[in-house]
Amino acid sequence: MRSLAALLMLSLPAVAEVSPERADKLEHMVIQDCGSCHGLTMKGGLGSPLTPDVLAHAEPEGLALIILDGVPGTAMPRWRPVLSEDEALWIARYLKGDTE
């Protein structure tokens, strides 16, 4: 199972290429859409907290895969139909506090 996760992570781009205009829209999406379950301050709600300290040990690529494919059996939906891999990786890095 670990090798499958590692293989999937290798399929994601190393650098998230997102324009500044798209980054603004993604930030808004995180606050509105993700915040509806994870709390507007990302400190938790229906979904778990998504603060930089909680996500400190998470790999951005792994988080991006969760964003893209959701978590079966939970309320976490798949966002792959509306987000690119670069956008999901940007969101993962944004949640970790790693964006510029």
C-alpha positions as CSV (number, residue, x, y, z in Angstrom):
1,M,0.0,0.0,0.0
2,R,2.8,2.4,0.8
3,S,4.4,1.8,-2.6
4,L,1.1,2.8,-4.3
5,A,1.0,6.0,-2.3
6,A,4.6,6.8,-3.2
7,L,3.9,6.1,-6.8
8,L,0.9,8.4,-6.8
9,M,2.9,11.1,-5.1
10,L,5.5,10.9,-7.9
11,S,2.8,11.6,-10.5
12,L,2.2,15.0,-9.0
13,P,4.2,18.0,-10.2
14,A,7.1,19.0,-8.0
15,V,6.2,22.7,-8.2
16,A,2.6,24.0,-8.3
17,E,2.3,26.4,-11.2
18,V,-0.6,28.7,-10.4
19,S,-1.1,32.3,-11.6
20,P,-1.5,35.0,-9.0
21,E,-5.1,35.5,-10.2
22,R,-5.9,31.8,-9.8
23,A,-4.1,31.7,-6.4
24,D,-6.5,34.4,-5.3
25,K,-9.5,32.3,-6.4
26,L,-8.1,29.2,-4.8
27,E,-7.6,31.0,-1.5
28,H,-11.2,32.2,-1.6
29,M,-12.3,28.6,-2.4
30,V,-10.3,27.3,0.6
31,I,-11.9,29.8,2.9
32,Q,-15.5,29.3,1.6
33,D,-15.6,25.7,0.5
34,C,-13.1,24.0,2.7
35,G,-14.0,26.2,5.6
36,S,-17.6,25.1,5.4
37,C,-16.5,21.7,6.9
38,H,-13.0,22.4,8.4
39,G,-14.1,25.7,10.0
40,L,-13.5,29.2,8.6
41,T,-10.3,29.5,10.5
42,M,-9.4,25.9,9.5
43,K,-9.3,24.9,13.2
44,G,-11.8,22.1,12.6
45,G,-15.5,21.5,12.5
46,L,-17.2,18.6,10.7
47,G,-13.8,18.0,9.1
48,S,-10.4,17.9,11.0
49,P,-8.3,20.9,11.6
50,L,-6.2,22.1,8.6
51,T,-3.8,24.5,10.4
52,P,-0.1,24.6,9.6
53,D,0.9,23.1,13.0
54,V,-1.5,20.2,12.5
55,L,-0.2,19.6,8.9
56,A,3.5,20.2,9.7
57,H,4.5,16.6,9.2
58,A,2.2,16.0,6.2
59,E,3.7,15.9,2.7
60,P,2.2,18.4,0.3
61,E,1.9,15.7,-2.4
62,G,-0.1,13.5,0.0
63,L,-2.4,16.3,0.9
64,A,-2.9,17.1,-2.7
65,L,-4.0,13.6,-3.4
66,I,-6.5,13.8,-0.6
67,I,-7.8,17.0,-2.0
68,L,-8.1,15.5,-5.5
69,D,-9.5,12.1,-4.6
70,G,-11.3,12.8,-1.3
71,V,-11.5,10.2,1.5
72,P,-14.0,7.4,0.8
73,G,-16.4,6.8,3.6
74,T,-16.2,10.3,4.9
75,A,-17.6,13.7,4.0
76,M,-14.4,14.7,2.2
77,P,-15.3,15.0,-1.5
78,R,-13.2,14.5,-4.6
79,W,-12.1,17.9,-6.0
80,R,-10.4,16.4,-9.1
81,P,-13.4,17.3,-11.3
82,V,-12.8,21.0,-10.6
83,L,-9.1,21.3,-9.7
84,S,-5.9,20.5,-11.5
85,E,-3.0,18.7,-9.8
86,D,-1.1,22.0,-9.7
87,E,-4.0,23.7,-8.0
88,A,-4.4,20.9,-5.4
89,L,-0.7,21.0,-4.7
90,W,-0.9,24.8,-4.3
91,I,-3.8,24.4,-1.9
92,A,-1.8,21.8,0.1
93,R,1.1,24.2,0.4
94,Y,-1.2,27.1,1.2
95,L,-2.7,25.1,4.1
96,K,0.8,24.3,5.3
97,G,1.8,28.0,5.1
98,D,4.3,27.2,2.3
99,T,3.1,29.7,-0.4
100,E,4.8,32.9,-1.2
